């Protein structure tokens, strides 16, 4: 079950990625974010879902599969998903 704060954070992820991938159609970016978000349906611990969504969508949009965030210098150190 999603809550309003999580959905707000996903919206912020979408806005960041739309800016980062200005060369791609907005709907393509929105679809990638939504697909990444739906990947985590059914997960009970939701604290890191927005971060994981951003990584997944960014990897899908960049085509390199690295999962690096658009603003990687702002990201904390992480382990693989």
Phi, psi and omega in degrees: 000129180270151175245171185297321181293318179297316181296324177296317179296322178295322175299321177294320176301313181301315180298317179298317182287328174298318178292319182290329182245051182298340179281352180251151178301142180306320182293327177297316179294314180301319179295320179295319178295315181295320178296318178296320179296315181295335177303331184262011174302137177088353178281127184282320180273110190255001188305324186253009182302313180302319178297315180293323177298315181299317179298314181295313182294319179298317178297319179295320182284326183280338179075003182260350177070008184285332182077008178294144180282155178302319178251065189297335179290346178265352186277141174287162174303146183215165174252165178300153180299000000 
